[in-house]
Amino acid sequence: MTSGAVSRASAEPRLSIGAVARATGISPDTLRVWQKRYGFPVPQRRPSGHRLYTLADVRRLRRISEALARGHRPGQIVPLSDSRLESLLTDRAPSVRPEPDRRAALRSLLELVRGHRGPELTAALLADAARLGPFEFLRARIEPMIAEVGDAWSRGDLGVHHEHFFSERVEDVLRSLRLPFEGSSSGAHFLLAAFSGETHGLGLQIAAFVAALSGVRPHLLGTDTPVAEIIAAQRSLRPSAVGVSISVSTAGPASRGLLAALRRAIPASVPILVGGAGGRRSHPPGGCVIVEDLDGAAVWMRRLAAAR
């Protein structure tokens, strides 16, 4: 970067959190919660500790506010990339709200989470899976419920213990649903892991389920896996692809460095698929592919199955 670029960057206006709140209609408390929960907006800090935001932050927050006004939820909107957010807003078709029975179903599931009613939550999820079918179950129940629980946590309506309880129950359900498909899969291998320090495993279970549905054999190493162990497993299993899940809590330069180390050690012919809410925020190096959503994951799994 040239010295002129540095001076222009340093001269860019910075706004206080109060000014941003007035410009966007989003309260300071909400901005702080979104930073913690979704990794945006991330302010610079004065020596005093006061937050400072850029005009680009304000523009994006206004777009998010517009999406919220159309009926979308923070957990679905704030983590989106700029391009996907813009695409959503420029779509002239009216936004589709969940049908009434779906909204009621989600509220019912949320109450089971709130009450720590484990057996009932498991039974309700399994019943939904049987009625909806596996992929629609992921789309219409699991993804919205992750957003519902996250939003309730950000409002202070649920505690961390609720979120952990929910994640553990859903992982159990997804694992039980996946195993019959996995047993009949005879295609490519897909190695899945999360780096050391990563404790969120729900994304891995979702990815493994999508793989098994597509005829790809998932091989999960789980969370908190050192890069050296992922590399060793890759050399042993020779999978068709490697998947890494990164949450908001571990996103950033450290995860990017681990991805770079993994990419250097694995043959270029083996794609590294990076998913999770923190995937894009970690700015994966070249040779890594960001997988944004269920549809993107399904496309990749079908590609791997067909190439085998």
N, C-alpha and C positions, 0 to 999 in steps of 0.2 A: 504494500500500500504506500502511495506517495505521501509526502508531508502535506501536500495540499488536501488530499483525501482525509488525512487525520484532522486537519484544522477544520474542514467542513463538518466532519462528524462531531467534533467537540463543540462546534457552534450551533448544532441543531437544538432547537428549543426543547426544554424539559419542563413537564407540568407536574404539579403536586397532585397527590391523590384526591384532594378536595376539588381541584380544577377538573380532573378527569371525571370525577363523579358528576359534576355539574354539566360537563360536555356530553356525557353519554347517558345520564339517567341511571347509572349503576352505582349503588352505594359503596362507600369505602369498605365496609365490612364484607360485602360480596366480592369485591376485588381481591381482598386479602384471602378469602376462602378459596376463590378460584385459583389463585396462585398456588396455594397449598395442595388443593385437590387435583387440579388439571395442569398445573405448570404454566399457566398464562393468566394475566400478564406478569412478566418478571421485570420489576423496576430496577433502575440503578439506585444507588444510595448516596446521600450526602454524608459527609463525615459525622453529622449529627444523627444519622440513621434514618432520616426522612426519605420517603420513597419519591422517585422522580420517573416520569413516564414520557415516552416519545410521542410525536404526532402520529406515527405509524400505529402505535398501540391504540390511540384514540380512534383512528379510522377502523381498525379491526373490531374494537369494542362496539362501535356503532353498528357494524354489520351483524355482530352477535346479538345486539339488542333488537335489531330488526328481525332476526330469525326467531328470537324468543317471542316477539310480538305476534308472529305467525303461528305460534302454538308449539314450537319445538322446545325441548328440555335442555337445560344447561349441560347435563352429562352427555348429550348427543351432539351438541353444537360447539362448546368451547374447545374440545380437543381436536376439532377438524383442522386440516390443513387449509391455508388461504384459498387454494384452488378449489377444494371441495366446498368450502363455505360459499365462495362466489358462485359456483355452479348451482348450489342449492337455492341461492337467492335470485339468480337470474332465470330460474325455471319459472315460466309464467303460469304453469298449472297450479291450481290452488293446493295449498299444503294439505296433506292427508293426515287427519287426526285418527288415533286409534278408535276402532269401533267401540260402542258402549260396553259390550260384553268383555272386550279385551281390557278396557280400563278397569272394569269391575274385578276381573280376574287378577290383574296386577295389584290392585288395592288389597284384595283378599290375601295374596301371597305376602305382601308387605306386612300385613297384620300378623301373619304367622311368624315372620322374621322378628317383628317387634316383641312377640310373646315367647320367643325361643321355643317354639312348638315344632321340634325337629321331626318326629314321625309324621305329623300332619303335613308339614312342608314337603317332605320327601314324597309322600303319597300323592299330594296335589301335583307336584312336578311330573311324576311318573305318569299320572293320568293325562296330563296335558300332552306329554310326549307321545302317548299312545293315540290320542285323538288327532293331534296336529301332524304327526310324522316328524322324523328326526331333524331335518334341516329347517322346517318351518318352526319347530320347537325352539331351535337356537335363535331364529330371527324374531319370533313373536313373543317368546317368554324369557329366554336367558339374557339376550342383549338388553331388552327393556328393563328387566329386573335389576341388572347391574347398574343401569342409569338411575332407576328409582331408589335403590339403596344408597348409591353415591350422593344423589341429591338430598335425600333425607339426612344423611350424615352431615352434608355441608350446611344444612339448616339447623343442625343441632337436635333433630328429632330422633336420630339413632346414634348409638355410641359405636366405638371401634369394636366392642365385643359383639354387637349385632352384625357388623360387616364381616368379621371373622367367622361367626357362626354361619352366616349365609354362604360364604365362599366354601366352607368345608362341606356343607350339605350339597351344594350344587356340584362340587367336584365329585362327591360320592355318586350322585345321580348320573352325571356324564360318564363316569367310569363304567358304571353298570350298564348303561345304554351302549357304550362303545364296544365292549368286549365281544358280543356276538358278531358284530361286523368285522372286528379285527381278526377273529378266528377264521373267517372265510376270505380274508384278503390274501392275495397271492402276488401282488404287484411290487412296486418299488418300495424301498425302505425310506422312512423320513425320520431323521434324528431330531429330537426336540429337547431343549434345555433352557434354563435361565441362569445368568451369571452369578458368581459369588456375591452375596449381599442381597440378592433379590429373593423376597419371601412370597411374592404373589404368584400363585400357580394356576389360577383359574384360566388364564389365557392359554396356557399349555394344554389344559384339558379340552378346551374348545377346539384348538387347532388339531389335536390328536383325533377328536371325534370327526371333524370334517375330513381328515385324511382317511380314516377308516371307512367313512361313508362313500368315499371315492375309489375304494379298492386299494389304497396305499397303506402299507403297514407302518404305523407309528411306533417309534422306539423312544420312550420318555426317560430322560435322566433326571427330570424334576428341577426344583429350584436350588439356588445356592450351589451351583456346580462350577468348579474352577475351570478356566479355559483349557488348561492342560488336560483335564479329564474329558472335556468335549472333543478335543483333538484326538486323544487316544481312542475314544469310542468311534470316531469317524474313521480312523485308520483300521479299526477292527471290523466294523460293520459295512464299510463302503456304501453308505446310503446315497440315494439319488439327490437328496437335498438335506440341508441342516436348517432348523428353525430355532430362532432365539426370541424369547418374549421379554420385553422391557417395560416396566411400569413407570408411571410418572415419578415415583419416589426414587428410582435409580437412574433416571434419564440424565444425559449430559455427557461431558467430556470423558468421564471415567468409563462409561459404557461404550462410547465411541472408540476409545483406546482398546478395550477388550474385543470389540468387533474387528478392529484392524488387525490385532494379533491373530484372531481366529481366521480371518481372510487370508493372511499371509501363509498360514500353516495348512490350509485346505486347498486342494487343486481347484484351479479357476473354473473347471468344468462342473464343479458341484456348487449350485446356487446356495447362498445363505439368505434365508427369508427372515425378515425382521418385523415382528408384530408387537402389539401392545400399545397402550396409550403413550408410552415414552419412546416408541420406536423412532418416529420422525424427529422428535426433539433431541435425539442423540446424534443426529446428522451422520448416519452410517456412511462409511467410506465406500469408494467405488468397488463394485463387485458384490455389494449387498443390495437386496431388493426389499423395499418397504411394502408390506402387505397391510392395507388400510382397514379392511373389513371382511365380513364373511364371504361376500361374493368374490373378492380378490383371492381369498384363501382357497375357495372352491375351484376357481380357474386354475390356480397353480397345481392343486392336487390332481385335477383331471389331466393337466399337461404331463405331470410326472407319471400318472398311471398309463397314459397313452404311449409315452416314450419308452416304457419298459419292454 
